[in-house]
């Protein structure tokens, strides 16, 4: 949830909260949202909607990959409506990417070509263009949750390198299938901006942030060396041990290796040695948009 006040056309964030609920947990195997995931997700959305309403906010609820693909998505949407009285707006991958782009580039003084990627729980979006113009959008149905369920669903044990290699190869093949590699030739040379909970968490781990420090993370650089180092570290730790890593919220400990493998593959595919981290993405883009 992000609550903001608009003053003289500028966004001033007054409340920013994240709770990891895993709405799509187990969906890659069944195609359905589980009753338990829907229940906790609905409770969390209801709680956040009440907090936002107390701030006097106009509330806009967005659904992404899980609600685009779940066979029982309508059931969850009706559950939210019944609990909050509010509609859920399910975005296409292209719309999700467009608003993530708006949020990601806001406030950066960037010239020339830009490629933004937003890796979430169930999908990874790419947007290419310049600061004022979007030229291409690609949405790939792979994220930290479904990748982790496929390759790293091992109970509290270190992950063997072969599984990491297989996960990276799987992501690479999906990127090739969706022609992500074409972004290089069409926008080269380009600055790479990464958004989403996974990459922000990895930046927090890099700088050993015990608490979320926007000024330290926004605009920082994550290199291929940083990413390789973190993949090796997460794979070597049990789930319990990962929960003690400074900068890594316990709620992300089970999917952070999946995030890291995707981000590693993004940079490999785009032939980049590093990327810029933005703490602003979809929610910030929605605040900036006049269409919402």
NORURWO-V763167 format. One record per residue. N is the residue number from 1. RES is the residue in one letter. SS is DSSP state (H for helix, E for strand, L for the rest). OMEGA is omega in radians with two decimals (NA if undefined). Layout:
# NORURWO-V763167
n=N res=RES ss=SS omega=OMEGA
n=N res=RES ss=SS omega=OMEGA
This chain:
# NORURWO-V763167
n=1 res=X ss=L omega=3.03
n=2 res=X ss=E omega=3.09
n=3 res=X ss=E omega=-3.09
n=4 res=X ss=E omega=3.06
n=5 res=X ss=E omega=3.11
n=6 res=X ss=E omega=3.13
n=7 res=X ss=E omega=3.14
n=8 res=X ss=L omega=3.09
n=9 res=X ss=L omega=-3.13
n=10 res=X ss=E omega=-3.11
n=11 res=X ss=E omega=3.07
n=12 res=X ss=E omega=-3.10
n=13 res=X ss=E omega=-3.13
n=14 res=X ss=E omega=3.08
n=15 res=X ss=E omega=-3.10
n=16 res=X ss=E omega=-3.08
n=17 res=X ss=L omega=3.06
n=18 res=X ss=L omega=3.00
n=19 res=X ss=L omega=-3.12
n=20 res=X ss=L omega=-3.07
n=21 res=X ss=L omega=3.10
n=22 res=X ss=L omega=3.11
n=23 res=X ss=L omega=-3.08
n=24 res=X ss=L omega=-3.11
n=25 res=X ss=L omega=3.09
n=26 res=X ss=L omega=-3.04
n=27 res=X ss=H omega=-3.12
n=28 res=X ss=H omega=-3.14
n=29 res=X ss=H omega=-3.01
n=30 res=X ss=H omega=-3.05
n=31 res=X ss=L omega=-3.11
n=32 res=X ss=L omega=2.95
n=33 res=X ss=L omega=-3.13
n=34 res=X ss=L omega=3.12
n=35 res=X ss=H omega=-3.12
n=36 res=X ss=H omega=-3.14
n=37 res=X ss=H omega=3.12
n=38 res=X ss=H omega=-3.10
n=39 res=X ss=H omega=-3.10
n=40 res=X ss=H omega=3.11
n=41 res=X ss=H omega=3.13
n=42 res=X ss=H omega=3.12
n=43 res=X ss=H omega=-3.12
n=44 res=X ss=H omega=3.12
n=45 res=X ss=H omega=3.14
n=46 res=X ss=H omega=3.13
n=47 res=X ss=H omega=-3.13
n=48 res=X ss=H omega=3.13
n=49 res=X ss=H omega=3.11
n=50 res=X ss=H omega=3.12
n=51 res=X ss=H omega=3.13
n=52 res=X ss=H omega=-3.14
n=53 res=X ss=H omega=3.11
n=54 res=X ss=H omega=3.10
n=55 res=X ss=L omega=-3.13
n=56 res=X ss=L omega=-3.05
n=57 res=X ss=L omega=2.88
n=58 res=X ss=L omega=-2.96
n=59 res=X ss=L omega=3.12
n=60 res=X ss=L omega=-3.08
n=61 res=X ss=E omega=-3.09
n=62 res=X ss=E omega=3.01
n=63 res=X ss=E omega=-3.12
n=64 res=X ss=L omega=-2.90
n=65 res=X ss=H omega=-3.09
n=66 res=X ss=H omega=-3.12
n=67 res=X ss=H omega=3.03
n=68 res=X ss=H omega=-2.95
n=69 res=X ss=H omega=-3.09
n=70 res=X ss=L omega=-3.13
n=71 res=X ss=L omega=3.14
n=72 res=X ss=L omega=3.14
n=73 res=X ss=H omega=-3.13
n=74 res=X ss=H omega=3.12
n=75 res=X ss=H omega=3.13
n=76 res=X ss=H omega=3.13
n=77 res=X ss=H omega=3.10
n=78 res=X ss=H omega=3.11
n=79 res=X ss=H omega=3.11
n=80 res=X ss=H omega=-3.14
n=81 res=X ss=H omega=-3.13
n=82 res=X ss=H omega=-3.08
n=83 res=X ss=H omega=-3.02
n=84 res=X ss=H omega=-3.04
n=85 res=X ss=L omega=-3.06
n=86 res=X ss=L omega=3.09
n=87 res=X ss=L omega=3.01
n=88 res=X ss=E omega=3.13
n=89 res=X ss=E omega=-3.11
n=90 res=X ss=E omega=-3.08
n=91 res=X ss=L omega=2.92
n=92 res=X ss=L omega=3.08
n=93 res=X ss=H omega=-3.12
n=94 res=X ss=H omega=3.11
n=95 res=X ss=H omega=3.09
n=96 res=X ss=H omega=-3.14
n=97 res=X ss=H omega=-3.10
n=98 res=X ss=H omega=-3.12
n=99 res=X ss=H omega=3.05
n=100 res=X ss=H omega=3.10
n=101 res=X ss=H omega=3.14
n=102 res=X ss=H omega=-3.13
n=103 res=X ss=H omega=-3.04
n=104 res=X ss=H omega=-3.04
n=105 res=X ss=H omega=-3.10
n=106 res=X ss=L omega=3.08
n=107 res=X ss=L omega=3.08
n=108 res=X ss=L omega=3.07
n=109 res=X ss=L omega=-3.04
n=110 res=X ss=L omega=3.05
n=111 res=X ss=L omega=3.04
n=112 res=X ss=L omega=-3.05
n=113 res=X ss=E omega=-3.12
n=114 res=X ss=E omega=2.93
n=115 res=X ss=E omega=3.10
n=116 res=X ss=E omega=2.98
n=117 res=X ss=E omega=-3.13
n=118 res=X ss=E omega=-3.11
n=119 res=X ss=E omega=-3.12
n=120 res=X ss=L omega=-3.11
n=121 res=X ss=L omega=-3.06
n=122 res=X ss=L omega=-3.13
n=123 res=X ss=L omega=3.06
n=124 res=X ss=E omega=-3.13
n=125 res=X ss=E omega=3.06
n=126 res=X ss=E omega=3.03
n=127 res=X ss=E omega=3.10
n=128 res=X ss=E omega=3.11
n=129 res=X ss=E omega=3.03
n=130 res=X ss=E omega=-3.03
n=131 res=X ss=L omega=-3.08
n=132 res=X ss=L omega=-3.02
n=133 res=X ss=E omega=3.09
n=134 res=X ss=E omega=-3.12
n=135 res=X ss=E omega=-3.12
n=136 res=X ss=E omega=3.11
n=137 res=X ss=E omega=3.09
n=138 res=X ss=E omega=3.07
n=139 res=X ss=E omega=-3.09
n=140 res=X ss=E omega=-3.05
n=141 res=X ss=L omega=3.03
n=142 res=X ss=L omega=3.13
n=143 res=X ss=L omega=-3.03
n=144 res=X ss=H omega=-3.08
n=145 res=X ss=H omega=-3.09
n=146 res=X ss=H omega=3.07
n=147 res=X ss=H omega=-3.14
n=148 res=X ss=H omega=3.13
n=149 res=X ss=H omega=-3.09
n=150 res=X ss=H omega=-2.99
n=151 res=X ss=H omega=-3.00
n=152 res=X ss=L omega=-3.09
n=153 res=X ss=L omega=-3.12
n=154 res=X ss=L omega=-3.02
n=155 res=X ss=L omega=2.98
n=156 res=X ss=L omega=3.05
n=157 res=X ss=L omega=3.00
n=158 res=X ss=L omega=-3.10
n=159 res=X ss=L omega=3.11
n=160 res=X ss=L omega=-3.11
n=161 res=X ss=H omega=-3.10
n=162 res=X ss=H omega=3.12
n=163 res=X ss=H omega=3.07
n=164 res=X ss=H omega=3.13
n=165 res=X ss=H omega=3.14
n=166 res=X ss=H omega=3.12
n=167 res=X ss=H omega=3.13
n=168 res=X ss=H omega=3.13
n=169 res=X ss=H omega=3.11
n=170 res=X ss=H omega=3.12
n=171 res=X ss=H omega=3.13
n=172 res=X ss=H omega=-3.13
n=173 res=X ss=H omega=3.09
n=174 res=X ss=H omega=3.10
n=175 res=X ss=H omega=3.11
n=176 res=X ss=H omega=3.13
n=177 res=X ss=H omega=-3.14
n=178 res=X ss=L omega=3.02
n=179 res=X ss=L omega=3.09
n=180 res=X ss=L omega=-3.11
n=181 res=X ss=L omega=-3.13
n=182 res=X ss=H omega=3.14
n=183 res=X ss=H omega=-3.11
n=184 res=X ss=H omega=-3.08
n=185 res=X ss=H omega=-3.07
n=186 res=X ss=H omega=-3.05
n=187 res=X ss=H omega=-3.06
n=188 res=X ss=L omega=-0.23
n=189 res=X ss=L omega=-3.09
n=190 res=X ss=E omega=2.98
n=191 res=X ss=E omega=-3.10
n=192 res=X ss=E omega=3.09
n=193 res=X ss=E omega=3.11
n=194 res=X ss=E omega=3.09
n=195 res=X ss=E omega=3.11
n=196 res=X ss=L omega=-3.08
n=197 res=X ss=H omega=-3.10
n=198 res=X ss=H omega=-3.08
n=199 res=X ss=H omega=3.09
n=200 res=X ss=H omega=3.09
n=201 res=X ss=H omega=3.13
n=202 res=X ss=H omega=3.06
n=203 res=X ss=H omega=3.10
n=204 res=X ss=H omega=3.10
n=205 res=X ss=H omega=3.13
n=206 res=X ss=H omega=-3.09
n=207 res=X ss=L omega=3.10
n=208 res=X ss=L omega=-3.13
n=209 res=X ss=L omega=3.11
n=210 res=X ss=L omega=3.09
n=211 res=X ss=L omega=3.12
n=212 res=X ss=L omega=-3.10
n=213 res=X ss=L omega=-3.06
n=214 res=X ss=H omega=-3.07
n=215 res=X ss=H omega=-3.12
n=216 res=X ss=H omega=-3.03
n=217 res=X ss=H omega=-3.08
n=218 res=X ss=L omega=-3.14
n=219 res=X ss=L omega=3.12
n=220 res=X ss=L omega=-3.10
n=221 res=X ss=E omega=3.02
n=222 res=X ss=E omega=-3.07
n=223 res=X ss=E omega=3.06
n=224 res=X ss=H omega=3.10
n=225 res=X ss=H omega=3.09
n=226 res=X ss=H omega=-3.06
n=227 res=X ss=H omega=3.10
n=228 res=X ss=H omega=-3.12
n=229 res=X ss=H omega=-3.11
n=230 res=X ss=H omega=3.07
n=231 res=X ss=H omega=-3.14
n=232 res=X ss=H omega=-3.13
n=233 res=X ss=H omega=-3.11
n=234 res=X ss=H omega=-3.12
n=235 res=X ss=H omega=-3.09
n=236 res=X ss=H omega=-3.08
n=237 res=X ss=L omega=2.96
n=238 res=X ss=L omega=3.12
n=239 res=X ss=H omega=3.13
n=240 res=X ss=H omega=-3.13
n=241 res=X ss=H omega=3.11
n=242 res=X ss=H omega=-3.11
n=243 res=X ss=L omega=3.11
n=244 res=X ss=L omega=3.12
n=245 res=X ss=L omega=-3.14
n=246 res=X ss=L omega=-3.13
n=247 res=X ss=L omega=-3.12
n=248 res=X ss=L omega=3.09
n=249 res=X ss=L omega=-3.11
n=250 res=X ss=H omega=-3.10
n=251 res=X ss=H omega=3.13
n=252 res=X ss=H omega=-3.04
n=253 res=X ss=L omega=-3.07
n=254 res=X ss=L omega=-3.11
n=255 res=X ss=L omega=-3.05
n=256 res=X ss=H omega=3.10
n=257 res=X ss=H omega=3.06
n=258 res=X ss=H omega=3.09
n=259 res=X ss=H omega=-3.08
n=260 res=X ss=H omega=3.13
n=261 res=X ss=H omega=3.11
n=262 res=X ss=H omega=-3.12
n=263 res=X ss=H omega=3.06
n=264 res=X ss=H omega=-3.10
n=265 res=X ss=H omega=3.07
n=266 res=X ss=H omega=-3.09
n=267 res=X ss=H omega=3.08
n=268 res=X ss=H omega=-3.11
n=269 res=X ss=H omega=-3.11
n=270 res=X ss=L omega=3.11
n=271 res=X ss=L omega=-3.09
n=272 res=X ss=L omega=3.12
n=273 res=X ss=L omega=-3.13
n=274 res=X ss=E omega=3.03
n=275 res=X ss=E omega=3.09
n=276 res=X ss=E omega=-3.13
n=277 res=X ss=E omega=3.03
n=278 res=X ss=L omega=3.09
n=279 res=X ss=L omega=3.14
n=280 res=X ss=L omega=3.12
n=281 res=X ss=L omega=-3.04
n=282 res=X ss=H omega=-3.08
n=283 res=X ss=H omega=3.13
n=284 res=X ss=H omega=3.10
n=285 res=X ss=H omega=3.10
n=286 res=X ss=H omega=3.12
n=287 res=X ss=H omega=-3.11
n=288 res=X ss=H omega=-3.01
n=289 res=X ss=L omega=3.06
n=290 res=X ss=L omega=-3.09
n=291 res=X ss=L omega=-3.07
n=292 res=X ss=L omega=NA
